């Protein structure tokens, strides 16, 4: 199992980073779990984070 943590303080940047990562995965990758979280920083800024667990499988 492999993991990728993606975070950004801006929702649009976060979505772009997540979309780019998912699109970069090959056809032989199975996403096992996605954990999403938001945190309010002391400055009042919202931090968006996701942890993606995935596994590379053999080609069919």
C-alpha positions in Angstrom: 0.0 0.0 0.0 1.3 3.5 -0.9 0.1 6.8 0.4 -0.1 10.4 -0.9 -0.8 13.4 1.3 -2.1 16.5 -0.5 -2.7 19.8 1.3 -3.4 23.4 0.3 -4.8 26.5 2.0 -6.9 27.3 -1.1 -9.8 25.1 -2.2 -9.1 25.6 -5.9 -5.4 24.8 -5.6 -6.3 21.7 -3.4 -8.8 20.4 -6.0 -6.3 20.9 -8.8 -3.6 19.1 -6.9 -5.9 16.2 -6.1 -7.2 16.0 -9.7 -3.7 16.0 -11.1 -2.6 13.2 -8.7 -5.6 11.0 -9.5 -5.1 11.6 -13.2 -1.5 10.6 -12.9 -2.3 7.2 -11.5 -2.1 4.5 -14.1 -4.8 2.0 -15.1 -3.1 -0.6 -12.8 -3.7 1.4 -9.6 -6.5 0.7 -7.2 -7.5 3.5 -4.8 -8.3 1.8 -1.4 -9.2 4.7 0.8 -9.5 8.5 0.8 -9.5 10.5 4.1 -10.4 14.2 3.8 -10.0 16.8 6.5 -10.1 20.5 7.0 -8.4 22.5 9.7 -8.8 26.1 10.7 -5.3 27.6 11.2 -4.6 30.2 13.9 -4.7 32.9 11.2 -8.3 31.9 10.3 -7.2 30.3 7.1 -8.7 26.9 6.2 -6.2 24.1 5.3 -7.7 21.3 3.1 -6.0 17.9 3.3 -6.5 14.5 1.9 -4.7 11.2 2.4 -5.0 8.8 -0.5 -4.1 5.1 0.0 -3.6 3.2 -3.2 -2.0 0.0 -4.5 -0.3 -0.7 -7.7 -1.6 -4.0 -9.3 -0.3 -6.1 -12.1 -1.4 -5.4 -15.6 -4.3 -7.6 -16.8 
